[in-house]
Amino acid sequence: MSIEFFSRLIGMVVFGAGGVWLGTLMSDAFNDPVEVWATIIGLVGALVGLVLTPSLSVRPVRAIRNSLGQISNRTLFAGLIGLIVSLLISGLLAFPLSLMPEPFGQVFPIVGAVIFGYLGITVFVARRDDIFNVLDTFPNRTPSEGGRTNGKGARAILLDTSVIIDGRIADIARTGFLAGELLIPRFVLNELQYIADSGDNLRRQRGRRGLEVLAALQKNPLMPVRISDIDVEGSRAVDDKLIILARQMRAPVLTNDYNLNRVAELQGVTILNINELANAVKAVYLPGEMLSVRIIQEGREANQGVGYLDDGTMVVVQDGQNFIGVELETVVTKVLQTAAGRMIFAKPEHD
């Protein structure tokens, strides 16, 4: 049985007893039999308690708990520190304020505590980043083997479902270029499991690949990985939850989803796009440089041949149609940067 059911029973008993007591008073006022008023008011009180108790007890607590669950640890810590500091200040001022003439001596200490408490929480939450930047200047990491750290104080990086399925995040994490903690919300893991249980064979393979990538990430000692139960109320779409959570935590989102990338940037969320990283680290070739490429297929235009470099860059070779299956020495003529990546145009060396 749920806690809401128990709260209804307790409320029914408490309100029913209050109704009986109130009915007894009313019977004395109207000089009527006690049994009639006590029974009627008691039943009304029990009904009111049965209906209203969850709205007065369980549901407000649950709403407060959900709201606190959506607030980042940094914000909660800063607000707590602000409240403690403000209460200390208001406590120091309470004695001088209590010496004022009545009724100010009784009212001003309470008003001062409320005002200072509000100001303390507001100021410390607004300046939480500056506070943590100051705390970060103190040594809060202990070296471990291989120059690694224990991960304390590291920023969180939210992972999208698409980047987990992609799989390249495991290789990137293995290199040690990412600084921070990979945070995977429970709703992302649930979506990944839903894909792995799909009836479509391709989707099922993608989901299982994502689960294997997660297992590999958790075994990586260079990059801490944490699965969090934090959730976002009021939204069902995983992408929307990720954006809201990233804004609340002031954390970047690691993804290769183009649509999520654009929407998140419009809302001021930092995006770490693996596709952009892959394009950025590709080798740079200038017109006139020599390039060895194996022609594997015909191009879209007449007499063109197409090959690919080891990093996946497409090379379009003019007059390369007759060299399909041949490793060809070419001269770069032009380099284009497109939305899909970098494209190189070349021609055979001996043309």
MARMILUM-624300 format. One record per residue (C-alpha): chain; x, y, z; residue in one letter. Coordinates in steps of 0.1 Angstrom, whole numbers, plus 5000, padded with zeros to 4 digits. Example, Ala and Ser with C-alpha at 12.3 -4.5 7.8 and 13.67 -1.06 7.14 Angstrom:
# residues 2
 chaine   xx   yy   zz residu
      A 5123 4955 5078      A
      A 5137 4989 5071      S
END
This chain:
# residues 351
 chaine   xx   yy   zz residu
      A 5000 5000 5000      M
      A 5012 5035 4991      S
      A 5020 5063 5016      I
      A 4992 5083 5001      E
      A 4967 5056 5012      F
      A 4981 5057 5047      F
      A 4979 5095 5048      S
      A 4942 5093 5038      R
      A 4935 5068 5066      L
      A 4953 5090 5092      I
      A 4936 5121 5079      G
      A 4902 5105 5080      M
      A 4908 5095 5117      V
      A 4921 5129 5127      V
      A 4895 5150 5109      F
      A 4868 5126 5121      G
      A 4879 5130 5157      A
      A 4879 5168 5152      G
      A 4845 5166 5137      G
      A 4832 5147 5168      V
      A 4847 5173 5191      W
      A 4832 5201 5171      L
      A 4798 5184 5170      G
      A 4799 5181 5208      T
      A 4804 5219 5211      L
      A 4777 5226 5186      M
      A 4752 5203 5204      S
      A 4758 5223 5236      D
      A 4753 5256 5217      A
      A 4720 5245 5202      F
      A 4708 5223 5231      N
      A 4704 5193 5208      D
      A 4714 5156 5214      P
      A 4751 5151 5213      V
      A 4749 5119 5193      E
      A 4733 5137 5163      V
      A 4758 5166 5159      W
      A 4788 5144 5168      A
      A 4778 5118 5142      T
      A 4770 5142 5114      I
      A 4801 5165 5119      I
      A 4823 5135 5126      G
      A 4813 5118 5093      L
      A 4818 5151 5074      V
      A 4852 5155 5090      G
      A 4862 5119 5081      A
      A 4852 5125 5045      L
      A 4871 5158 5043      V
      A 4902 5141 5058      G
      A 4899 5112 5033      L
      A 4898 5135 5003      V
      A 4920 5164 5013      L
      A 4948 5148 5034      T
      A 4971 5139 5004      P
      A 4968 5175 4991      S
      A 4978 5188 5024      L
      A 5006 5164 5033      S
      A 5020 5139 5007      V
      A 5016 5158 4975      R
      A 5033 5190 4987      P
      A 5062 5170 5000      V
      A 5064 5151 4968      R
      A 5064 5183 4948      A
      A 5091 5198 4970      I
      A 5112 5167 4966      R
      A 5108 5167 4927      N
      A 5118 5204 4927      S
      A 5149 5198 4948      L
      A 5158 5168 4925      G
      A 5159 5191 4895      Q
      A 5183 5216 4912      I
      A 5220 5210 4907      S
      A 5243 5201 4936      N
      A 5262 5234 4931      R
      A 5230 5254 4935      T
      A 5218 5235 4966      L
      A 5253 5239 4982      F
      A 5255 5276 4975      A
      A 5220 5282 4988      G
      A 5227 5263 5020      L
      A 5259 5283 5026      I
      A 5240 5315 5019      G
      A 5213 5306 5044      L
      A 5238 5297 5071      I
      A 5257 5330 5066      V
      A 5226 5351 5065      S
      A 5212 5334 5097      L
      A 5245 5341 5115      L
      A 5243 5378 5105      I
      A 5207 5381 5115      S
      A 5215 5364 5148      G
      A 5242 5390 5155      L
      A 5217 5418 5148      L
      A 5188 5402 5167      A
      A 5200 5415 5201      F
      A 5204 5452 5191      P
      A 5171 5450 5173      L
      A 5153 5435 5203      S
      A 5163 5465 5224      L
      A 5141 5488 5203      M
      A 5108 5499 5218      P
      A 5077 5477 5216      E
      A 5064 5464 5193      P
      A 5095 5469 5171      F
      A 5117 5450 5195      G
      A 5096 5418 5190      Q
      A 5090 5422 5152      V
      A 5123 5435 5138      F
      A 5144 5404 5147      P
      A 5120 5381 5129      I
      A 5117 5404 5099      V
      A 5155 5408 5098      G
      A 5160 5370 5098      A
      A 5135 5365 5069      V
      A 5150 5394 5049      I
      A 5187 5383 5055      F
      A 5178 5347 5048      G
      A 5162 5356 5014      Y
      A 5191 5379 5005      L
      A 5217 5353 5015      G
      A 5202 5325 4994      I
      A 5197 5348 4964      T
      A 5231 5363 4964      V
      A 5250 5330 4970      F
      A 5230 5311 4943      V
      A 5235 5340 4918      A
      A 5273 5340 4925      R
      A 5277 5302 4929      R
      A 5301 5299 4899      D
      A 5324 5325 4915      D
      A 5323 5307 4948      I
      A 5332 5274 4933      F
      A 5359 5290 4912      N
      A 5375 5302 4944      V
      A 5371 5268 4960      L
      A 5387 5252 4929      D
      A 5419 5272 4936      T
      A 5425 5250 4967      F
      A 5441 5216 4961      P
      A 5411 5193 4960      N
      A 5425 5165 4939      R
      A 5448 5138 4949      T
      A 5472 5123 4924      P
      A 5470 5087 4916      S
      A 5488 5062 4894      E
      A 5497 5075 4859      G
      A 5490 5111 4868      G
      A 5453 5105 4871      R
      A 5430 5123 4895      T
      A 5403 5110 4917      N
      A 5377 5130 4898      G
      A 5365 5152 4927      K
      A 5354 5186 4916      G
      A 5354 5176 4879      A
      A 5326 5191 4858      R
      A 5298 5168 4845      A
      A 5293 5161 4808      I
      A 5259 5149 4799      L
      A 5257 5121 4773      L
      A 5231 5119 4746      D
      A 5217 5085 4734      T
      A 5230 5091 4699      S
      A 5266 5096 4710      V
      A 5265 5064 4731      I
      A 5252 5044 4701      I
      A 5278 5060 4678      D
      A 5306 5044 4699      G
      A 5334 5069 4692      R
      A 5330 5083 4727      I
      A 5347 5052 4741      A
      A 5378 5059 4719      D
      A 5378 5096 4728      I
      A 5375 5089 4765      A
      A 5404 5064 4763      R
      A 5427 5091 4749      T
      A 5421 5113 4780      G
      A 5412 5144 4761      F
      A 5379 5148 4779      L
      A 5382 5165 4813      A
      A 5354 5158 4837      G
      A 5328 5131 4846      E
      A 5305 5115 4821      L
      A 5270 5118 4835      L
      A 5243 5096 4820      I
      A 5208 5104 4832      P
      A 5184 5075 4839      R
      A 5160 5086 4812      F
      A 5188 5083 4786      V
      A 5196 5048 4798      L
      A 5159 5039 4796      N
      A 5157 5051 4760      E
      A 5188 5031 4752      L
      A 5173 5000 4767      Q
      A 5140 5006 4748      Y
      A 5160 5007 4716      I
      A 5178 4975 4725      A
      A 5145 4958 4730      D
      A 5130 4970 4698      S
      A 5113 4946 4674      G
      A 5133 4962 4645      D
      A 5165 4943 4640      N
      A 5186 4973 4631      L
      A 5174 4994 4660      R
      A 5179 4964 4683      R
      A 5215 4961 4671      Q
      A 5221 4998 4676      R
      A 5207 4997 4712      G
      A 5228 4967 4721      R
      A 5259 4984 4707      R
      A 5251 5014 4729      G
      A 5249 4992 4760      L
      A 5283 4976 4751      E
      A 5298 5011 4747      V
      A 5285 5020 4782      L
      A 5301 4989 4796      A
      A 5334 4998 4780      A
      A 5332 5033 4793      L
      A 5326 5021 4829      Q
      A 5358 5000 4826      K
      A 5379 5030 4815      N
      A 5400 5042 4845      P
      A 5408 5076 4828      L
      A 5372 5088 4827      M
      A 5347 5085 4856      P
      A 5312 5075 4844      V
      A 5281 5079 4866      R
      A 5245 5070 4860      I
      A 5222 5094 4877      S
      A 5185 5091 4887      D
      A 5180 5128 4883      I
      A 5149 5135 4862      D
      A 5131 5165 4847      V
      A 5094 5169 4854      E
      A 5070 5183 4828      G
      A 5087 5169 4797      S
      A 5087 5135 4781      R
      A 5111 5140 4751      A
      A 5146 5129 4760      V
      A 5162 5158 4741      D
      A 5141 5183 4759      D
      A 5150 5168 4793      K
      A 5187 5169 4784      L
      A 5185 5206 4774      I
      A 5166 5215 4806      I
      A 5190 5194 4828      L
      A 5221 5209 4811      A
      A 5208 5245 4818      R
      A 5201 5236 4854      Q
      A 5235 5220 4859      M
      A 5254 5244 4837      R
      A 5269 5213 4820      A
      A 5277 5207 4784      P
      A 5259 5180 4763      V
      A 5280 5155 4743      L
      A 5262 5145 4712      T
      A 5263 5141 4674      N
      A 5226 5148 4669      D
      A 5224 5178 4645      Y
      A 5189 5188 4656      N
      A 5197 5186 4693      L
      A 5228 5206 4686      N
      A 5209 5235 4670      R
      A 5181 5236 4695      V
      A 5205 5235 4725      A
      A 5226 5263 4710      E
      A 5195 5285 4707      L
      A 5189 5280 4744      Q
      A 5224 5288 4754      G
      A 5235 5252 4762      V
      A 5271 5243 4755      T
      A 5274 5214 4730      I
      A 5303 5191 4724      L
      A 5297 5176 4690      N
      A 5317 5146 4680      I
      A 5312 5151 4643      N
      A 5327 5186 4646      E
      A 5356 5172 4666      L
      A 5362 5146 4639      A
      A 5362 5172 4612      N
      A 5386 5194 4632      A
      A 5412 5167 4637      V
      A 5413 5156 4601      K
      A 5445 5161 4582      A
      A 5447 5194 4564      V
      A 5457 5193 4527      Y
      A 5466 5224 4506      L
      A 5463 5227 4468      P
      A 5494 5214 4452      G
      A 5502 5188 4478      E
      A 5507 5151 4469      M
      A 5481 5126 4481      L
      A 5480 5088 4477      S
      A 5444 5075 4475      V
      A 5428 5042 4464      R
      A 5400 5048 4439      I
      A 5370 5026 4448      I
      A 5341 5039 4428      Q
      A 5329 5062 4401      E
      A 5321 5098 4408      G
      A 5289 5117 4401      R
      A 5304 5136 4372      E
      A 5319 5121 4341      A
      A 5354 5105 4343      N
      A 5355 5111 4381      Q
      A 5368 5086 4406      G
      A 5361 5086 4443      V
      A 5383 5074 4471      G
      A 5385 5078 4509      Y
      A 5413 5086 4533      L
      A 5418 5067 4566      D
      A 5398 5093 4585      D
      A 5369 5091 4561      G
      A 5375 5122 4541      T
      A 5362 5119 4505      M
      A 5386 5125 4477      V
      A 5372 5132 4442      V
      A 5398 5125 4415      V
      A 5394 5141 4382      Q
      A 5399 5116 4353      D
      A 5401 5088 4379      G
      A 5373 5067 4365      Q
      A 5398 5044 4347      N
      A 5418 5038 4379      F
      A 5391 5021 4400      I
      A 5408 4996 4423      G
      A 5442 5012 4419      V
      A 5463 5031 4445      E
      A 5469 5064 4427      L
      A 5493 5093 4434      E
      A 5473 5125 4430      T
      A 5478 5163 4433      V
      A 5453 5182 4454      V
      A 5435 5209 4434      T
      A 5408 5221 4458      K
      A 5395 5216 4494      V
      A 5359 5222 4503      L
      A 5344 5223 4538      Q
      A 5307 5212 4537      T
      A 5281 5205 4563      A
      A 5288 5168 4559      A
      A 5326 5172 4563      G
      A 5357 5181 4543      R
      A 5359 5171 4507      M
      A 5391 5171 4486      I
      A 5394 5174 4448      F
      A 5425 5161 4431      A
      A 5438 5150 4398      K
      A 5463 5123 4389      P
      A 5500 5133 4393      E
      A 5508 5125 4357      H
      A 5479 5139 4339      D
END
